[in-house]
């Protein structure tokens, strides 16, 4: 599938070759995950969706249906680990969300083992780079790398999360690290060269989509395809809970694809027990976002999501 570019041609994505993209997502809450999935489906030929913070398998089921509506029946969905996040799932009207039942140790290990085995096979069979787009907690990645640390050398991780200077709540890590702090600490240490798209850049109002945004109007048009109507409904329901949706995940995807919207620089950081990261000359080197071309990114995103 060829890459779709805006007329302004803001930069070509790095060639995929025979590689693989693993997209870790907690979709069906904040709609930016679905926006990211639309872009993935339209510009990346080979990718796998790994659901995170599962809710009885509902995220995986929803991902399967949404991908099918995008014509991507070829994309595999791997069900991730249930963290008891029922409150972080936006149910359809009338949809029954099961109460969380904490699995016993044997059941939990069986589920994790099946997921790890699937991901290990996918990574080992990839004949090119394996890009990881981290747009959720790092639970699944930590489980994978705890079982097979050597796989970390095969991964190119671009993770959304972390902050150094500014965050809405300076007493805690940003959401993706806060929700499973131990896994965040493990995964960030086991991947050799992680890149972080910091929350202080993704929380910028320049990429906040609201009910009166042109993209929202386009998705709600009578001529819109089925997947667009699904996304439109999800956005509308989210706006009834929150005033807007920041496009954290599509921005992170653009960085993983090698597009020029996010600029990175080197920092030496220490990872705290609570998932917060701190500058520390005795820490470990990572690449972190330092600036974003917000207009260029929005042009690229809006074109891909509103053109059919």
Secondary structure, 3 states (H helix, E strand, C coil): CCCCCCCCCCCCCCCCCCCEEEEEECCCCCCHHHHHHHHHHHHCCCEEEEECCECCCHHHHHHHHHHHHCCCCCCEEECCCECCCHHHCCCCCCCCCCCCCCCCHHHHHHHHHHHHHHHHHHHHHCCCCEEEEEECCCHHHHHHHHHCHHHHHHEEEEEECCCCCCCCCCCCCCHHHHCCHHHHHHHHHHCCCCEEECHHHHCCHHHEECCCCHHHHHHCCCCCCHHHHHHHHHHHHHHHHCCCEECHHHHHHHHHCCCCCEEEEEEEEEECCCCCEEECCCCEEEEEEEEECHHHHHHHHHHHHHCC
